[in-house]
């Protein structure tokens, strides 16, 4: 897998790493999905200690790390990459 990897210190003082899948294919299957979904990008979030790193809570509890992805970064394999998604572009902070 090749891709762009960058670290971004966001407003919640969590570190975010984004992995763009450029060549090759990474699929997500199972878990009640109606078929395979191709992954174009996913994110890791973690903090400076073991109690606060996740962006979201589960039962009102944060965890040391979280892996997330949001549309259009995971899509059915029967479709192609969305036209507005460019895997080598990464958001920047000024």
HELIX and SHEET records of a PDB file:
SHEET    1   A 4 UNK A   5  UNK A   9  0                                        
SHEET    2   A 4 UNK A  15  UNK A  20 -1                                        
SHEET    3   A 4 UNK A  41  UNK A  46 -1                                        
SHEET    4   A 4 UNK A  65  UNK A  68 -1                                        
SHEET    1   B 3 UNK A  27  UNK A  28  0                                        
SHEET    2   B 3 UNK A  37  UNK A  39 -1                                        
SHEET    3   B 3 UNK A  74  UNK A  76 -1                                        
END                                                                             
